Each structure stands twice: as C-alpha cells, then as structure tokens.
Amino acid sequence: MDLSSPGNLDQIEPGVLILVGFVLFIIPEPATSALGAGLLLLGASWWVYEWGR
C-alpha cells in the first residue's frame, strides 16, 4: 500500500478524525465530550464529501 499518493491520504484522514473524536467523546468531561462530538461531525461530513468525489 503506497501512502505517498494524495488519494490514499484523503481516505485515511477523515477516519482518523472520527476515531479521535470518538475517543474524546467517551472521556467523561464536558469540554472533551463537546470537542469530541464536534470532531465526529466534522470527520463524518468530510468523509461524505470525500466519498462523493
């Protein structure tokens, strides 16, 4: 798997953002949960945007 091409990174970055958002969301503190929810939404919308391209 060649990660040097930009197309492959476009597929990985939204998934990493969703994963980080999920981890922050499950940490039981209001600030990290709100940040995690925002990152989840941003990652999901980015993923849908990349899927349609």
N, C-alpha and C positions, 0 to 999 in steps of 0.2 A: 504494500500500500504506500503510494507516494504522497506524502503530505506537503510537498513543495508547491503543488499547483493550487491556485487560489480557489478553485471549485471545491476541493476537498475541505478546506478550512471553512468555507461558507456553510458546509453541512455540520461541522463539529461545533462551531461557536454557539449557535442557539441552544444546542443540547447541554453544553457546559453551563450556560447562563441559567437554564431551567434547573439543572442539578444544584447549583449554588443557591438559587432562590429557594428551592425546596429545603435544603439544609438550614438556611436561615429562618425559614418559616416554622420549622419544627422546634427551634430553640425557644423555650418558654419565656420570652421577654418581649414586651410590646414593640420596642423600636426595631428589633431584628425581625420580628414577625411581619411588621408593616413593610420593611425593606425587602424581605423575602417574597412577600406577596407581589410587590411591585416588580421584582426581578422575574418572578414566574410569569406575570402578564407580559412583560417586555420580551422575554425569551419565547413565549408561545406566539406572540404576534410576529416576531422576527422569523420564527420557524415557518409559520404560514406564509409569510412574504417570500421566503426563500423557496418554499415548496412550489409556489405559483410561477416562479421564474423559469 
